Amino acid sequence: MNKLLLWSITAALAGFLFGFDTVVISGAEQSIEELWGLSPGVHGLALSMALWGTVAGSLVASWPADRFGRRRTLLSIGILYLVSALWSGLATGVYSFMVARFIGGVGVGISTVVAPLFISEIAPPGWRGRLAGMFQFNIVFGILIAFASNAVIAWLGEGGSLPGEAWRWMLGVEAVPALVYSVMCFTLPESPRWLIGIRGEPEAGAKVLAMIDPAATAEEIEGKVETIAKAADEQTSTGRFWSRRLRVPILLAFLIAFFNQLSGINAVLYFSKRIFEMAGLEGQAALLQTIGIGVTNLVFTFVGLWLIDRLGRRTLLYLGSAGYIVSLGLCAWAFHQVDAGRSDVGALIPYFVFAFIAAHAVGQGAVIWVFISEIFPNRHRAQGTSLGSFTHWIFAALLTLFFPSMVSWFAPSLVFLFFCGMMVLQVVWIALMVPETKGRPLEEIERQWGNR
């Protein structure tokens, strides 16, 4: 179990880099806008460029994951993050900056497919939710460290303790965890399900299964190998990914990612400082409040991971949806009051945003990457996870691209009310479509779609 935990933590560290890379820009975005004199459209494009890279990365991630294996693909992610961090910090113009952020985004997109995929393929059914959920924990831990890092570097920059511009240090410091993660990837084994079901190497897969469960007998390991190989043979005979047989998991992966982003989560994370300033907080106070988002996210992600294998994925989605609806509704009300001249109400908005983050961490945040990595057959898991990740990031990119314009075209209260309405629709979707996958072997979930 110690080795399994270490491997899961190592793969999940891709999530730390994901969270750090995604949010670190929030402390630098206004400096970049002023430095290069960006229009709202170009500013939105520069900020969303990492997300367009993420879209590209998630779209192609299944190819290296199936062709070269999960382990090599995880290693390549660290290299992409390292290059992006150094290039972003040294960028001399907005277009150079966009290219650097796009490269990091490709790493993020691949990580959201391959890291939870790898963990789900090595984890026992009873531990799969918690181990695969460590990817989400590392995302929010990376977010917290990014917020804290931005605040410290901004303070050092104001005091003249840093050479050059502070925003460059904010982005460049990511090179350190990227290098650590890359080195740790050399300790990972290959996924036994990839070795057996895709590569056709049952002996190599059996060795990894024995490492995962040292207490298992030779007969038990052989039985697991036969089950995985049989499932792979059945998938080969049942055809393509885009088929009637897989229509339900395909639709589930698309919709969970769609609703995840239509909650407004990435808009809040990317533009948290700006949102707090719209509520009436001054610059430094707004930046410090963003640390509260990171702390709230981390604490309630612990809660979500503790509950995911106890209450199940479906129940957590219900709980998160209820929290979304209440917190987003309160944000809409508070911004309406601020617009009406009651500036004192603006002081409540950070707390409503913290409640929104808590709801996300317990619900969608804890569930999405686990759920998507569970619902597809072994042979099509990389493609299915890639589809879910691609959907997640295409809507995240669009939201980030248009959010600055949205809050200039419409009152913030209407924007948050729209997000609240989408979460009401999410409750309907959960009630009508979402199955429970808690504690079920991956091959058993796979047979469910074959029996439909």
CORZI-V598751 format. One record per residue. N is the residue number from 1. RES is the residue in one small letter. PHI is phi as a letter, one per 20 degrees, with the letter a starting at -180 (none if undefined). Layout:
# CORZI-V598751
n=N res=RES phi=PHI
n=N res=RES phi=PHI
This chain:
# CORZI-V598751
n=1 res=m phi=none
n=2 res=n phi=f
n=3 res=k phi=f
n=4 res=l phi=g
n=5 res=l phi=f
n=6 res=l phi=f
n=7 res=w phi=f
n=8 res=s phi=f
n=9 res=i phi=f
n=10 res=t phi=f
n=11 res=a phi=f
n=12 res=a phi=f
n=13 res=l phi=f
n=14 res=a phi=g
n=15 res=g phi=f
n=16 res=f phi=g
n=17 res=l phi=f
n=18 res=f phi=g
n=19 res=g phi=f
n=20 res=f phi=f
n=21 res=d phi=f
n=22 res=t phi=f
n=23 res=v phi=d
n=24 res=v phi=g
n=25 res=i phi=f
n=26 res=s phi=f
n=27 res=g phi=e
n=28 res=a phi=d
n=29 res=e phi=f
n=30 res=q phi=f
n=31 res=s phi=f
n=32 res=i phi=f
n=33 res=e phi=f
n=34 res=e phi=f
n=35 res=l phi=g
n=36 res=w phi=d
n=37 res=g phi=l
n=38 res=l phi=e
n=39 res=s phi=f
n=40 res=p phi=g
n=41 res=g phi=f
n=42 res=v phi=f
n=43 res=h phi=f
n=44 res=g phi=f
n=45 res=l phi=f
n=46 res=a phi=f
n=47 res=l phi=f
n=48 res=s phi=e
n=49 res=m phi=f
n=50 res=a phi=f
n=51 res=l phi=f
n=52 res=w phi=f
n=53 res=g phi=f
n=54 res=t phi=f
n=55 res=v phi=g
n=56 res=a phi=f
n=57 res=g phi=f
n=58 res=s phi=f
n=59 res=l phi=f
n=60 res=v phi=e
n=61 res=a phi=f
n=62 res=s phi=f
n=63 res=w phi=f
n=64 res=p phi=f
n=65 res=a phi=f
n=66 res=d phi=e
n=67 res=r phi=e
n=68 res=f phi=d
n=69 res=g phi=o
n=70 res=r phi=f
n=71 res=r phi=f
n=72 res=r phi=f
n=73 res=t phi=f
n=74 res=l phi=f
n=75 res=l phi=f
n=76 res=s phi=f
n=77 res=i phi=f
n=78 res=g phi=g
n=79 res=i phi=f
n=80 res=l phi=f
n=81 res=y phi=f
n=82 res=l phi=f
n=83 res=v phi=f
n=84 res=s phi=f
n=85 res=a phi=f
n=86 res=l phi=f
n=87 res=w phi=f
n=88 res=s phi=f
n=89 res=g phi=f
n=90 res=l phi=d
n=91 res=a phi=g
n=92 res=t phi=d
n=93 res=g phi=b
n=94 res=v phi=f
n=95 res=y phi=f
n=96 res=s phi=f
n=97 res=f phi=f
n=98 res=m phi=f
n=99 res=v phi=f
n=100 res=a phi=f
n=101 res=r phi=f
n=102 res=f phi=f
n=103 res=i phi=f
n=104 res=g phi=f
n=105 res=g phi=f
n=106 res=v phi=g
n=107 res=g phi=f
n=108 res=v phi=f
n=109 res=g phi=f
n=110 res=i phi=f
n=111 res=s phi=f
n=112 res=t phi=f
n=113 res=v phi=e
n=114 res=v phi=e
n=115 res=a phi=f
n=116 res=p phi=f
n=117 res=l phi=f
n=118 res=f phi=f
n=119 res=i phi=f
n=120 res=s phi=f
n=121 res=e phi=e
n=122 res=i phi=d
n=123 res=a phi=e
n=124 res=p phi=f
n=125 res=p phi=g
n=126 res=g phi=f
n=127 res=w phi=d
n=128 res=r phi=f
n=129 res=g phi=f
n=130 res=r phi=f
n=131 res=l phi=f
n=132 res=a phi=f
n=133 res=g phi=f
n=134 res=m phi=f
n=135 res=f phi=f
n=136 res=q phi=f
n=137 res=f phi=g
n=138 res=n phi=f
n=139 res=i phi=f
n=140 res=v phi=f
n=141 res=f phi=f
n=142 res=g phi=f
n=143 res=i phi=f
n=144 res=l phi=f
n=145 res=i phi=f
n=146 res=a phi=f
n=147 res=f phi=f
n=148 res=a phi=f
n=149 res=s phi=f
n=150 res=n phi=f
n=151 res=a phi=f
n=152 res=v phi=f
n=153 res=i phi=f
n=154 res=a phi=f
n=155 res=w phi=f
n=156 res=l phi=f
n=157 res=g phi=f
n=158 res=e phi=f
n=159 res=g phi=e
n=160 res=g phi=m
n=161 res=s phi=e
n=162 res=l phi=d
n=163 res=p phi=f
n=164 res=g phi=n
n=165 res=e phi=e
n=166 res=a phi=f
n=167 res=w phi=f
n=168 res=r phi=f
n=169 res=w phi=f
n=170 res=m phi=g
n=171 res=l phi=e
n=172 res=g phi=f
n=173 res=v phi=f
n=174 res=e phi=f
n=175 res=a phi=g
n=176 res=v phi=f
n=177 res=p phi=f
n=178 res=a phi=f
n=179 res=l phi=f
n=180 res=v phi=f
n=181 res=y phi=f
n=182 res=s phi=g
n=183 res=v phi=f
n=184 res=m phi=f
n=185 res=c phi=f
n=186 res=f phi=f
n=187 res=t phi=e
n=188 res=l phi=f
n=189 res=p phi=e
n=190 res=e phi=e
n=191 res=s phi=f
n=192 res=p phi=f
n=193 res=r phi=f
n=194 res=w phi=f
n=195 res=l phi=f
n=196 res=i phi=e
n=197 res=g phi=e
n=198 res=i phi=d
n=199 res=r phi=f
n=200 res=g phi=m
n=201 res=e phi=c
n=202 res=p phi=f
n=203 res=e phi=f
n=204 res=a phi=f
n=205 res=g phi=f
n=206 res=a phi=f
n=207 res=k phi=f
n=208 res=v phi=f
n=209 res=l phi=f
n=210 res=a phi=f
n=211 res=m phi=f
n=212 res=i phi=f
n=213 res=d phi=c
n=214 res=p phi=f
n=215 res=a phi=f
n=216 res=a phi=f
n=217 res=t phi=f
n=218 res=a phi=f
n=219 res=e phi=f
n=220 res=e phi=f
n=221 res=i phi=f
n=222 res=e phi=f
n=223 res=g phi=f
n=224 res=k phi=f
n=225 res=v phi=f
n=226 res=e phi=f
n=227 res=t phi=f
n=228 res=i phi=f
n=229 res=a phi=f
n=230 res=k phi=f
n=231 res=a phi=f
n=232 res=a phi=f
n=233 res=d phi=f
n=234 res=e phi=f
n=235 res=q phi=f
n=236 res=t phi=f
n=237 res=s phi=e
n=238 res=t phi=e
n=239 res=g phi=o
n=240 res=r phi=e
n=241 res=f phi=f
n=242 res=w phi=e
n=243 res=s phi=c
n=244 res=r phi=f
n=245 res=r phi=f
n=246 res=l phi=d
n=247 res=r phi=f
n=248 res=v phi=f
n=249 res=p phi=f
n=250 res=i phi=f
n=251 res=l phi=f
n=252 res=l phi=f
n=253 res=a phi=f
n=254 res=f phi=f
n=255 res=l phi=f
n=256 res=i phi=f
n=257 res=a phi=f
n=258 res=f phi=g
n=259 res=f phi=f
n=260 res=n phi=g
n=261 res=q phi=e
n=262 res=l phi=f
n=263 res=s phi=f
n=264 res=g phi=n
n=265 res=i phi=g
n=266 res=n phi=f
n=267 res=a phi=f
n=268 res=v phi=f
n=269 res=l phi=f
n=270 res=y phi=f
n=271 res=f phi=d
n=272 res=s phi=g
n=273 res=k phi=f
n=274 res=r phi=f
n=275 res=i phi=f
n=276 res=f phi=f
n=277 res=e phi=f
n=278 res=m phi=f
n=279 res=a phi=e
n=280 res=g phi=o
n=281 res=l phi=e
n=282 res=e phi=f
n=283 res=g phi=g
n=284 res=q phi=f
n=285 res=a phi=f
n=286 res=a phi=f
n=287 res=l phi=f
n=288 res=l phi=f
n=289 res=q phi=f
n=290 res=t phi=f
n=291 res=i phi=f
n=292 res=g phi=g
n=293 res=i phi=f
n=294 res=g phi=f
n=295 res=v phi=f
n=296 res=t phi=g
n=297 res=n phi=g
n=298 res=l phi=f
n=299 res=v phi=f
n=300 res=f phi=e
n=301 res=t phi=f
n=302 res=f phi=g
n=303 res=v phi=f
n=304 res=g phi=f
n=305 res=l phi=f
n=306 res=w phi=f
n=307 res=l phi=e
n=308 res=i phi=f
n=309 res=d phi=e
n=310 res=r phi=d
n=311 res=l phi=e
n=312 res=g phi=o
n=313 res=r phi=f
n=314 res=r phi=f
n=315 res=t phi=f
n=316 res=l phi=f
n=317 res=l phi=f
n=318 res=y phi=f
n=319 res=l phi=f
n=320 res=g phi=f
n=321 res=s phi=f
n=322 res=a phi=f
n=323 res=g phi=f
n=324 res=y phi=g
n=325 res=i phi=f
n=326 res=v phi=f
n=327 res=s phi=f
n=328 res=l phi=f
n=329 res=g phi=f
n=330 res=l phi=f
n=331 res=c phi=f
n=332 res=a phi=f
n=333 res=w phi=f
n=334 res=a phi=f
n=335 res=f phi=f
n=336 res=h phi=f
n=337 res=q phi=f
n=338 res=v phi=f
n=339 res=d phi=f
n=340 res=a phi=e
n=341 res=g phi=o
n=342 res=r phi=e
n=343 res=s phi=f
n=344 res=d phi=f
n=345 res=v phi=f
n=346 res=g phi=g
n=347 res=a phi=f
n=348 res=l phi=e
n=349 res=i phi=g
n=350 res=p phi=g
n=351 res=y phi=f
n=352 res=f phi=f
n=353 res=v phi=f
n=354 res=f phi=f
n=355 res=a phi=f
n=356 res=f phi=f
n=357 res=i phi=f
n=358 res=a phi=f
n=359 res=a phi=f
n=360 res=h phi=f
n=361 res=a phi=f
n=362 res=v phi=f
n=363 res=g phi=e
n=364 res=q phi=g
n=365 res=g phi=g
n=366 res=a phi=f
n=367 res=v phi=e
n=368 res=i phi=g
n=369 res=w phi=f
n=370 res=v phi=f
n=371 res=f phi=f
n=372 res=i phi=f
n=373 res=s phi=f
n=374 res=e phi=e
n=375 res=i phi=e
n=376 res=f phi=d
n=377 res=p phi=f
n=378 res=n phi=g
n=379 res=r phi=f
n=380 res=h phi=d
n=381 res=r phi=f
n=382 res=a phi=f
n=383 res=q phi=f
n=384 res=g phi=f
n=385 res=t phi=f
n=386 res=s phi=f
n=387 res=l phi=f
n=388 res=g phi=f
n=389 res=s phi=f
n=390 res=f phi=g
n=391 res=t phi=f
n=392 res=h phi=g
n=393 res=w phi=e
n=394 res=i phi=f
n=395 res=f phi=f
n=396 res=a phi=f
n=397 res=a phi=f
n=398 res=l phi=f
n=399 res=l phi=f
n=400 res=t phi=f
n=401 res=l phi=f
n=402 res=f phi=e
n=403 res=f phi=g
n=404 res=p phi=g
n=405 res=s phi=f
n=406 res=m phi=g
n=407 res=v phi=f
n=408 res=s phi=e
n=409 res=w phi=e
n=410 res=f phi=c
n=411 res=a phi=f
n=412 res=p phi=g
n=413 res=s phi=f
n=414 res=l phi=f
n=415 res=v phi=f
n=416 res=f phi=f
n=417 res=l phi=f
n=418 res=f phi=f
n=419 res=f phi=g
n=420 res=c phi=f
n=421 res=g phi=f
n=422 res=m phi=f
n=423 res=m phi=f
n=424 res=v phi=f
n=425 res=l phi=f
n=426 res=q phi=f
n=427 res=v phi=f
n=428 res=v phi=f
n=429 res=w phi=f
n=430 res=i phi=g
n=431 res=a phi=f
n=432 res=l phi=e
n=433 res=m phi=c
n=434 res=v phi=f
n=435 res=p phi=e
n=436 res=e phi=e
n=437 res=t phi=d
n=438 res=k phi=g
n=439 res=g phi=m
n=440 res=r phi=d
n=441 res=p phi=g
n=442 res=l phi=g
n=443 res=e phi=f
n=444 res=e phi=f
n=445 res=i phi=f
n=446 res=e phi=f
n=447 res=r phi=f
n=448 res=q phi=f
n=449 res=w phi=f
n=450 res=g phi=f
n=451 res=n phi=e
n=452 res=r phi=f
